[in-house]
Amino acid sequence: MAVEREQDVLRAASMYYLQDLKMEVIARHLGTSRSTVSRLIKRARQTGLVEITLRPGSTRAPGLARTISAAYGIDAYVVPVPDSASHIDRLDQVSITAARLLSSWFDSDMVLGVAWGTTLAAVSRYLSPKPTRGSTVVQLNGAANMRTSGVEYASDLISSFGSAFGAAVHHFSVPAFFDYPETKRAMWRERSVQRVLDMQRRADIAVFSVGAVAGAVPSHVYSAGYLDEDDVRLLHAEGVVGDVCTVFIRADGSWQDVHLNERATGPTPAELARIPRRLCVVAGDNKVVPLLAALRAGVVTDLVVDEVTATELLDAVEPTHRRPRPRR
């Protein structure tokens, strides 16, 4: 879009939203047609120049966001939803907000790390096209599993982020979990794998959700053939409540001595914490416990969560855990 065109978008949006002028009046001011003004205003919304926010008087979202932000030293975005909202509605609203935030943050010459999963698939559907230059999208964790390859699912998801931003895409063609730790150590010495790992380490932003071991809506990693029955029993025995990027964590945020993590291909919480901005996207009752674990592990800098889940998160926290923590 030419500079003059960008100025027209700004002028049209300002007159429409700030001065409350009708489109016919704006068209006369700009010397153009009403249909052109309509397109300019639509363009202003698509590019993020204009953001429309509804603030119902009864929502608890702003107060919940401030409380979560103060407790964990993060930026929290609590999306207002009715208590009666279905899981799908909550996921959609959270995904819309997360997609808009990513579009506002991600730009040319940046690297975005994406962890596959049901929530991120929903986020990808709401990404508005934003052309960038010299940018990269990199897959954070492998996807192959025992029942199906899993690669196509993750590949399509990662590619959708790349398409939205006009970015180069780096897939991670390894299993979600190796059968043996020594196999992972050998693969990590391969140059093709090292190139992807190096790109992950260069990420400016990471976007991920949390997986839940239990709950009415099982997370993808626990329902799509990535773990066998012995693995699941071992996770329960070791007190695991969920995962971040397919690395398992306990309720207290610990992960270092969980045996299955020796076979996992996602970044550990320590590796993830080196990425400057880490966006966690969460919706659903079964995500409360693993979300709390992720917050305690210090892997989150920015959180998008629905109002119902945010309320349950704070209800689950003991007073001693509500003290502010330094931001990592």
C-alpha positions in Angstrom: 0.0 0.0 0.0 1.4 3.4 -1.0 2.1 6.1 1.6 -0.9 8.1 0.3 -3.1 5.1 0.7 -2.0 4.5 4.3 -2.8 8.2 5.1 -6.2 7.7 3.6 -6.8 4.7 5.9 -5.8 6.8 8.9 -7.9 9.8 7.9 -11.0 7.7 7.2 -10.7 5.7 10.4 -10.1 8.9 12.5 -13.2 10.6 11.0 -15.4 7.5 11.3 -14.4 6.4 14.8 -13.2 9.6 16.5 -15.3 12.2 14.9 -18.4 10.0 14.4 -18.8 11.2 10.8 -21.0 9.2 8.3 -19.3 7.5 5.4 -21.0 9.8 2.9 -19.4 12.8 4.7 -16.0 11.2 4.8 -16.2 10.3 1.1 -16.8 14.0 0.3 -13.8 15.0 2.5 -11.6 12.5 0.8 -12.9 13.1 -2.7 -13.8 9.5 -3.1 -16.8 7.1 -3.1 -18.7 5.7 -0.1 -17.6 2.1 -1.1 -13.9 3.2 -1.0 -14.4 4.7 2.5 -15.9 1.4 3.6 -12.9 -0.5 2.3 -10.5 1.9 4.0 -12.3 1.5 7.4 -12.2 -2.3 6.9 -8.5 -2.1 6.2 -7.9 -0.1 9.4 -9.5 -2.9 11.4 -7.6 -5.7 9.5 -4.2 -4.0 10.0 -4.7 -3.4 13.7 -4.8 0.4 13.2 -8.3 0.2 14.8 -9.1 -2.2 17.6 -12.6 -2.6 18.8 -13.0 -3.7 22.4 -16.3 -4.5 24.2 -16.3 -3.8 28.0 -19.4 -5.2 29.6 -20.1 -3.6 32.9 -20.4 -6.9 34.8 -17.1 -8.3 33.6 -14.4 -9.2 36.1 -11.7 -9.4 33.4 -9.8 -6.2 34.2 -9.5 -7.0 37.9 -8.5 -10.6 37.2 -5.8 -9.5 34.8 -4.3 -7.1 37.3 -4.3 -9.7 40.0 -2.6 -12.4 37.8 -0.1 -9.8 36.5 0.8 -8.8 40.0 1.1 -12.3 41.3 3.4 -13.6 38.6 5.1 -10.6 37.1 3.6 -11.2 33.7 1.3 -9.3 31.3 -2.1 -11.0 31.5 -5.0 -10.5 29.0 -8.2 -11.9 30.4 -10.9 -12.3 27.7 -14.5 -11.5 29.0 -16.8 -14.5 28.4 -20.1 -15.5 30.1 -20.0 -18.1 32.8 -22.3 -20.2 30.6 -20.0 -20.0 27.5 -19.1 -23.4 26.0 -15.5 -24.6 25.8 -15.5 -23.9 22.0 -16.7 -20.4 22.6 -14.1 -19.7 25.2 -11.4 -21.1 23.0 -12.5 -19.0 20.0 -12.5 -15.8 22.0 -9.1 -16.5 23.5 -7.7 -17.4 20.1 -9.0 -14.2 18.5 -7.2 -12.1 21.2 -4.0 -14.2 20.9 -3.9 -13.9 17.1 -4.3 -10.1 17.3 -1.5 -9.8 19.9 0.8 -11.9 17.8 0.1 -9.7 14.7 0.9 -6.6 16.7 4.1 -8.0 18.1 5.6 -10.0 15.2 7.4 -8.0 12.5 10.1 -8.1 9.9 13.5 -9.8 10.8 12.0 -11.6 13.8 11.8 -15.3 14.7 8.5 -16.8 16.0 8.6 -20.2 17.7 5.3 -22.1 17.6 4.4 -25.3 19.6 1.7 -27.3 17.9 -1.5 -28.3 19.6 -5.3 -27.9 19.6 -5.2 -24.3 21.0 -2.5 -23.1 18.6 -4.5 -24.6 15.7 -7.4 -22.4 16.8 -5.2 -19.3 17.0 -3.9 -20.0 13.5 -7.4 -19.7 12.1 -7.8 -16.1 13.3 -4.4 -14.7 12.1 -4.9 -11.8 9.8 -2.4 -11.5 6.9 0.5 -9.3 7.8 3.4 -9.3 5.2 6.8 -9.1 6.8 10.4 -9.3 5.4 13.2 -11.5 6.6 11.1 -13.2 9.3 11.0 -16.8 10.3 8.5 -19.2 11.9 10.1 -22.3 13.6 8.4 -25.4 15.0 9.4 -25.8 18.7 8.7 -29.5 19.2 8.6 -32.7 17.1 5.3 -34.2 16.1 5.6 -37.8 14.9 3.9 -40.4 17.1 3.2 -44.2 17.3 -0.2 -44.4 15.6 0.2 -41.8 12.8 3.1 -39.7 11.6 1.6 -36.6 13.2 3.9 -34.6 11.0 1.2 -33.4 8.5 -0.9 -32.0 11.4 2.0 -30.0 12.8 3.3 -29.1 9.4 0.0 -27.6 8.3 -0.3 -25.7 11.6 3.2 -24.2 11.5 2.8 -23.4 7.8 -0.4 -21.4 8.5 1.6 -19.1 10.8 4.3 -18.7 8.1 1.7 -17.9 5.4 0.0 -15.3 7.6 3.2 -13.4 8.0 4.9 -14.1 4.7 7.7 -15.8 6.8 10.2 -18.6 6.0 9.1 -21.8 7.8 11.4 -24.3 9.6 9.8 -27.6 10.4 11.1 -29.9 13.1 11.1 -33.4 11.5 11.6 -35.5 14.6 9.3 -37.5 16.8 7.4 -35.8 19.7 9.1 -38.4 21.9 12.0 -40.7 21.1 11.8 -44.3 22.3 15.2 -44.1 24.0 17.1 -41.1 25.5 20.3 -42.2 23.7 18.5 -41.9 20.3 17.6 -38.3 21.1 21.2 -37.5 22.1 22.5 -39.0 18.8 19.9 -37.0 16.8 20.8 -33.8 18.6 24.3 -34.1 17.1 22.9 -34.2 13.5 23.5 -30.9 11.6 20.0 -30.8 10.2 18.6 -31.0 13.7 21.1 -28.5 15.1 20.0 -25.9 12.4 16.4 -26.1 13.7 17.6 -26.0 17.4 19.7 -22.9 16.6 16.7 -21.2 15.0 14.6 -22.0 18.1 17.3 -20.4 20.3 17.1 -17.2 18.1 13.3 -16.8 18.6 12.1 -13.4 19.7 8.6 -14.8 20.5 7.4 -18.2 21.5 3.7 -19.1 21.4 2.3 -22.2 23.1 -0.4 -23.6 25.3 -0.4 -26.0 28.2 -1.4 -29.7 28.0 -3.5 -31.3 30.7 -3.0 -34.9 31.8 -6.6 -35.1 33.1 -9.9 -33.5 32.2 -13.0 -33.9 30.1 -11.3 -32.5 27.1 -7.9 -34.3 26.8 -5.0 -32.4 25.3 -3.8 -33.5 22.0 -0.6 -35.1 23.2 -2.5 -37.4 25.5 -5.2 -38.4 23.0 -3.5 -38.8 19.7 -1.1 -41.7 20.2 1.9 -39.9 21.5 2.1 -41.9 24.7 1.4 -45.5 25.6 -0.3 -46.8 28.8 3.0 -47.3 30.6 4.0 -43.8 29.8 0.8 -42.4 31.2 1.1 -44.5 34.4 4.6 -43.3 34.8 3.5 -39.6 34.5 0.9 -40.1 37.2 3.4 -41.9 39.4 5.8 -39.0 39.1 3.2 -36.4 39.9 3.0 -34.8 36.4 0.0 -32.5 35.8 0.6 -31.4 32.3 3.1 -30.3 29.7 4.5 -27.2 28.0 5.8 -27.8 24.5 5.5 -31.6 25.3 7.9 -31.3 28.2 6.2 -32.5 31.4 5.8 -30.5 34.5 4.6 -31.1 38.1 2.2 -28.9 40.0 5.1 -27.1 41.7 6.6 -26.3 38.3 9.5 -28.8 38.5 10.4 -30.8 35.5 14.1 -31.7 35.6 13.9 -35.3 37.0 10.7 -36.4 35.1 12.0 -39.5 33.2 10.0 -39.0 30.0 11.5 -35.6 29.5 14.8 -37.3 28.6 13.0 -38.5 25.4 10.9 -35.3 24.7 11.9 -33.0 21.8 10.4 -29.7 22.9 12.4 -27.0 24.6 12.7 -27.4 28.4 11.4 -24.6 30.6 15.0 -23.4 31.1 15.5 -23.2 27.3 12.1 -21.6 26.8 12.8 -19.0 29.4 15.7 -17.6 27.3 13.2 -16.4 24.6 12.4 -12.8 25.4 8.6 -12.9 24.9 6.6 -16.1 25.7 2.9 -16.1 25.0 0.8 -18.8 26.7 -2.7 -19.2 25.4 -5.2 -21.1 27.6 -8.9 -21.8 27.7 -10.7 -24.6 29.6 -11.3 -25.9 33.1 -8.9 -28.8 32.7 -6.0 -26.3 32.0 -6.1 -24.6 35.4 -3.7 -26.9 37.1 -1.1 -27.2 34.3 -1.3 -23.4 33.8 -0.5 -22.8 37.4 2.4 -25.2 37.1 3.7 -23.3 34.0 3.4 -20.0 35.9 5.4 -21.5 38.8 8.0 -22.8 36.3 8.5 -19.2 35.1 7.9 -20.0 31.4 5.3 -17.3 30.7 5.7 -13.6 30.1 2.4 -13.0 28.5 -0.9 -14.9 29.1 -4.2 -14.9 27.2 -6.9 -16.7 29.2 -10.7 -16.6 29.3 -12.5 -15.1 32.2 -13.9 -18.4 33.6 -10.5 -20.1 33.6 -8.8 -17.0 35.1 -11.3 -17.0 38.0 -10.7 -20.7 38.6 -6.9 -20.2 38.4 -7.0 -17.6 41.2 -9.4 -19.8 43.3 -6.9 -22.6 43.0 -4.0 -20.5 44.3 -3.1 -20.5 48.0 -2.5 -17.0 49.5 1.2 -17.7 49.8 1.4 -18.2 46.1 -0.1 -14.8 45.3 2.9 -12.8 46.3 4.5 -11.0 43.3 7.4 -12.8 41.6 10.0 -11.1 39.5 9.5 -11.2 35.7 11.9 -13.4 33.9 
